[in-house]
Amino acid sequence: MHVLVVDDEPMICKGLAKLLRQADERIQSVETADNGETAMRRIEERRPDIVFTDIRMPRMDGLQLCGLLFERYPDVQLVVVSGYSDFEYAKRCMSYGAKDYILKPINRKQVQETVAKLIRESDRRLSSQAYVSPRSIEEKVSRLASAWSALRAAEVQRLLEDWSRAIAEYPLGEGKRIELVSEIDAMFRGRMQLREGQPAPADIDYAACPSWTEAFGRFGGELMLSLEREAERRRDRSKHPVDLAKRYIDEHLAEEITLDEVAEVLGLNASYFSQLFKQVTGETFIHYRIRRRMEKAKRLLADPERRITDISFEVGYADHPHFTKTFKKMTGLSPTEYRISLGIRE
C-alpha cells in the first residue's frame, strides 16, 4: 500500500511517516507533503491508498483537501490528524468520508490500530466487490481491435476514454489496476495477431509505472501512435511506386543511392523500375536525382551563412569541383555566380 502524510510541521510529518512504515508490512511506501496544494500534486502523480492529513495548514488546509479528495478520489481512505481544538473541523472532514480521527500527540498504538482498521476495511471492500468480468474485458478488447484495424482514430480515442473511466470505477487497488492495464495490452496485441496490420510490440514496463493512470496513458499513447504508423503504411501501399521512389530519392539526396537500391526498396525488378520511372516522369532516374540535388543546392545557396563547400556535401557531392561543374551545367552559372545573382557576395 502507498500512504501520503500531509502536515506542515516537519517533525510530526517525519515521525508519523516512520510509525506508518513500522505499522504493517503491507505499507510499502510513504510520501509526505507540507500543505494541501503539494499533497494534491503528489496524489495526481501517484494516487495513494491512504492519506493522513492535518487540518491547519497554509495554502490549502486539511478540510479543503478532504473535500477535493471526496470529489475526485473517493476510493482513497482518509484519516484526520489534529488537536482537541480542531474537533469541529474534524467532524466536517468525517462528512467528506474520513475514516478516522487521531489526536495529537500521536503514539505508536494509535497508528497501528488505525492502519489495521483501514487495511481490514480495504480487504473487505476488495473481497466483496473486486471482480472484473473477463467477458466484459474481452468485449472491450474486441471493439478496440476492430476500430484500430479499420483506422477509426476517433473511435479508438473514445473507447480508450471510456475504458479509463471504467477502470477508475473498478473496486481495485492501485497495483491491481496497473496489472489490469498490462493484461489489457497483452490481450489486445494477442487479438491483433489474427488481423492484417499489427501495432509494434509495446516496450512498456508497467510494473515501473507509479500509477495506473500513467500506465493506461502510456498504453493509449502507444496505441494511437501505432495507428498513425499503420495508416501511413497503408497510404504508402496504395501510392504509385514512382511517387514512393521520388520521395525516397528526395529523402536521401546526400547519399549515393542507386537505381537498383530503390527498386529493391519498392520490391520491383530494376529493369522494369527503370522503364516505369522514365515513362512516368519523362526523365531517367539519374537525371531526376541530379535535378533534385541542384534544386536543393539553389535553396541552400540562398542562405548567406552557408559555405558552398558544405552545401556540396549536403546534396551528395564529396568532390567540390564536380559539384561546381554539375551545378553550372544545370543552371548556366557556377555556385558563386548564382549567389551573386541573388545579391549575395562572399
C-alpha positions in Angstrom: 0.0 0.0 0.0 1.1 3.6 -0.6 0.4 6.2 2.0 0.7 10.0 1.9 1.2 12.1 5.1 0.2 15.8 5.0 1.4 18.1 7.8 3.1 21.5 7.9 5.1 20.5 11.0 8.3 18.7 9.7 8.9 16.7 12.9 5.3 15.4 13.1 5.4 14.6 9.4 8.6 12.7 9.7 7.6 10.9 12.9 4.2 9.8 11.6 5.8 8.6 8.3 8.2 6.4 10.4 5.4 5.0 12.6 3.4 4.1 9.4 6.4 2.2 7.9 6.6 0.2 11.0 2.9 -0.3 11.5 2.3 -3.0 8.8 4.5 -4.8 6.3 1.8 -4.2 3.6 2.7 -0.4 3.7 5.3 -0.4 1.0 5.9 3.4 0.6 5.1 6.6 2.5 5.4 10.1 1.0 5.0 13.4 2.7 3.7 16.9 1.8 3.6 20.1 3.9 0.3 21.5 2.6 -2.8 20.6 0.7 -1.7 22.0 -2.6 1.5 20.0 -2.6 -0.5 17.0 -1.5 -2.8 17.2 -4.5 0.2 17.3 -6.8 1.6 14.2 -5.2 -1.8 12.5 -5.5 -2.1 13.3 -9.2 1.4 11.9 -9.8 0.8 8.8 -7.8 -2.6 8.0 -6.2 -2.2 6.8 -2.6 -4.3 4.2 -0.9 -4.4 6.2 2.4 -4.0 9.9 3.3 -3.2 11.1 6.8 -3.8 14.8 6.9 -3.5 17.6 9.5 -6.3 20.3 9.4 -4.5 23.6 10.0 -2.0 24.2 7.1 -1.0 27.1 4.9 -2.2 27.5 1.3 -4.7 24.7 1.4 -5.9 23.3 4.7 -6.9 19.7 5.6 -10.6 20.5 5.3 -10.2 21.7 1.7 -8.0 18.7 0.9 -10.6 16.3 2.3 -13.3 17.9 0.1 -11.2 17.6 -3.0 -10.4 14.0 -2.3 -14.0 13.2 -1.6 -14.9 14.7 -5.0 -12.1 13.4 -7.2 -10.7 10.3 -5.5 -13.5 8.8 -3.3 -11.6 5.4 -3.1 -8.7 7.0 -1.2 -9.1 6.4 2.5 -8.7 9.5 4.7 -7.5 9.9 8.3 -7.5 13.3 10.0 -4.7 14.1 12.4 -5.1 17.1 14.7 -5.5 18.6 18.2 -8.5 18.9 20.5 -9.3 22.4 19.5 -9.9 21.3 15.9 -12.5 18.7 16.7 -15.4 20.6 15.0 -13.3 20.8 11.8 -12.5 17.1 12.1 -16.2 16.3 12.2 -16.6 18.2 8.9 -13.8 16.1 7.5 -15.6 13.0 8.5 -18.6 14.2 6.4 -16.1 14.0 3.4 -15.5 10.4 4.1 -12.6 10.5 6.6 -12.4 7.0 8.2 -10.8 8.0 11.5 -9.6 10.9 13.6 -6.2 10.8 15.5 -5.4 13.2 18.3 -2.0 14.8 18.7 0.4 13.9 20.1 0.4 10.7 18.1 1.6 7.4 19.5 2.5 4.1 18.0 -0.6 2.3 19.3 -2.9 4.8 17.7 -1.2 4.5 14.4 -1.1 0.7 14.4 -4.8 0.4 15.4 -5.9 2.9 12.7 -3.8 1.2 10.0 -5.1 -2.2 11.0 -8.7 -0.9 10.7 -8.1 0.7 7.3 -6.5 -2.5 5.9 -9.4 -4.6 7.2 -11.8 -2.2 5.5 -9.8 -2.3 2.3 -9.7 -6.1 2.3 -13.4 -6.4 3.0 -14.2 -4.0 0.2 -12.0 -5.7 -2.3 -13.1 -9.2 -1.4 -16.8 -8.4 -1.6 -16.6 -6.2 -4.8 -13.3 -6.7 -6.6 -14.5 -8.7 -9.6 -13.9 -7.6 -13.1 -15.7 -9.8 -15.7 -13.3 -11.3 -18.1 -16.1 -11.3 -20.7 -16.5 -7.6 -20.4 -12.8 -7.1 -20.9 -12.8 -9.3 -24.0 -15.7 -7.4 -25.5 -13.9 -4.1 -25.0 -10.7 -5.5 -26.5 -12.6 -6.8 -29.5 -14.2 -3.4 -30.1 -10.8 -1.7 -29.7 -9.1 -4.1 -32.1 -11.9 -3.7 -34.7 -11.6 0.1 -34.5 -7.8 0.0 -34.8 -7.9 -2.3 -37.8 -10.4 0.0 -39.5 -8.2 3.0 -38.7 -11.1 4.7 -37.0 -8.9 7.0 -34.8 -11.8 8.9 -33.2 -13.5 5.7 -32.2 -10.2 4.3 -30.7 -9.8 7.5 -28.7 -13.4 7.4 -27.5 -13.0 3.7 -26.5 -9.8 4.5 -24.6 -11.5 7.3 -22.7 -14.5 5.1 -21.8 -12.2 2.4 -20.6 -10.2 4.8 -18.5 -13.4 5.8 -16.7 -14.4 2.2 -16.2 -11.0 1.2 -14.7 -11.3 4.2 -12.3 -14.6 2.8 -11.1 -13.4 -0.8 -10.6 -13.1 -1.6 -6.9 -9.4 -2.4 -7.2 -6.2 -1.2 -5.5 -3.6 0.7 -7.4 -1.4 -2.3 -8.1 -4.3 -4.4 -9.4 -5.3 -1.6 -11.7 -1.8 -1.5 -13.1 -1.9 -5.3 -13.6 -5.2 -4.9 -15.4 -3.7 -2.4 -17.8 -0.9 -4.8 -18.6 -3.3 -7.6 -19.2 -5.4 -5.4 -21.5 -2.3 -4.6 -23.5 -1.3 -8.2 -23.9 -4.9 -9.3 -24.8 -5.2 -6.5 -27.4 -1.9 -7.5 -29.1 -2.8 -11.1 -29.0 -6.1 -10.3 -30.7 -4.3 -8.2 -33.3 -2.1 -11.1 -34.4 -5.2 -12.5 -36.1 -5.7 -9.4 -38.2 -4.0 -7.7 -41.0 -1.6 -5.0 -39.8 -0.3 -5.1 -36.3 0.9 -2.5 -33.8 4.6 -2.8 -33.0 5.3 -4.7 -29.7 4.9 -2.4 -26.7 8.0 -1.6 -24.8 6.3 -0.5 -21.6 7.4 -1.6 -18.2 4.1 -1.4 -16.4 5.5 -2.6 -13.1 7.6 0.6 -13.0 4.6 2.9 -13.5 3.9 4.8 -10.3 0.1 4.9 -11.0 -2.5 3.1 -13.1 -3.3 6.4 -14.9 0.2 6.7 -16.1 0.2 3.0 -17.2 -3.0 3.5 -19.1 -1.8 6.8 -20.6 1.3 5.1 -21.9 -0.8 2.2 -23.3 -3.2 4.6 -25.1 -0.3 6.8 -26.4 1.5 3.8 -27.9 -1.8 2.6 -29.4 -2.6 5.9 -31.1 1.0 6.2 -32.4 0.9 2.7 -33.8 -2.4 3.6 -35.5 -0.9 6.6 -37.2 2.0 4.5 -38.4 -0.3 1.8 -39.8 -2.4 4.5 -41.6 0.8 5.9 -43.2 1.9 2.4 -44.2 -1.5 1.7 -45.9 -1.3 5.1 -47.7 2.1 4.3 -49.0 1.0 0.9 -50.2 -1.8 2.5 -52.2 0.5 5.1 -53.8 2.1 4.7 -57.2 5.6 3.2 -56.9 7.2 6.1 -58.8 5.7 8.5 -56.2 7.3 6.4 -53.5 10.6 6.3 -55.4 10.7 10.1 -55.8 10.1 10.5 -52.1 12.8 8.0 -51.2 15.3 9.8 -53.6 14.4 13.2 -52.0 14.9 11.9 -48.5 18.4 10.5 -49.5 19.8 13.2 -51.7 23.0 13.4 -49.7 23.7 9.7 -50.3 24.9 7.8 -53.3 21.8 5.7 -53.7 21.4 3.6 -56.9 18.5 2.7 -59.1 18.9 -1.0 -58.0 18.7 0.1 -54.4 15.5 2.0 -54.8 14.0 -0.8 -56.9 14.8 -3.3 -54.1 13.1 -1.0 -51.5 10.0 -1.0 -53.7 10.2 -4.7 -54.3 10.4 -4.2 -58.1 12.7 -5.6 -60.8 15.4 -3.0 -61.6 14.9 -3.1 -65.3 11.2 -2.7 -65.0 11.5 0.1 -62.5 13.9 2.0 -64.8 11.5 1.9 -67.7 8.5 2.7 -65.4 10.3 5.7 -63.9 11.2 7.1 -67.3 7.7 6.6 -68.6 6.0 8.4 -65.7 8.5 11.2 -65.1 9.8 11.8 -68.6 13.4 11.6 -67.3 15.9 9.0 -66.2 16.5 8.0 -62.6 20.0 9.7 -62.7 18.7 12.9 -64.3 15.9 13.2 -61.7 18.3 12.7 -58.8 20.8 15.3 -60.2 18.0 17.8 -60.9 16.6 17.4 -57.3 20.1 17.8 -55.9 20.6 21.1 -57.8 17.2 22.4 -56.8 18.1 21.8 -53.2 21.5 23.4 -53.7 19.9 26.5 -55.0 17.7 26.7 -51.9 20.8 26.3 -49.7 22.8 28.9 -51.6 20.2 31.5 -50.9 21.3 31.3 -47.2 24.5 33.5 -47.0 25.5 31.8 -43.8 26.2 28.5 -45.5 29.5 27.8 -47.1 29.5 26.4 -50.7 31.7 23.5 -49.8 29.3 22.5 -47.0 26.4 22.7 -49.4 28.1 20.4 -51.9 28.3 17.7 -49.2 24.7 18.3 -48.2 23.5 17.5 -51.7 25.7 14.4 -52.1 28.9 15.7 -53.7 32.1 14.9 -51.8 34.1 16.2 -54.8 33.5 20.0 -54.7 34.8 20.7 -58.3 32.4 18.0 -59.6 29.5 19.8 -57.8 30.5 23.2 -59.3 30.7 21.7 -62.8 27.4 19.9 -62.4 25.7 23.0 -61.0 26.9 25.2 -63.8 25.8 22.6 -66.4 22.3 22.6 -64.9 21.9 26.3 -64.3 24.3 28.1 -66.6 26.0 29.6 -63.5 28.6 28.5 -61.0 27.5 28.4 -57.4 29.4 31.6 -56.7 27.9 33.3 -59.7 24.4 32.1 -58.7 24.9 33.7 -55.3 26.0 37.0 -56.9 22.8 36.9 -59.0 20.9 36.8 -55.7 22.8 39.8 -54.4 24.9 37.7 -52.0 28.6 38.4 -52.1 31.2 36.4 -50.1 
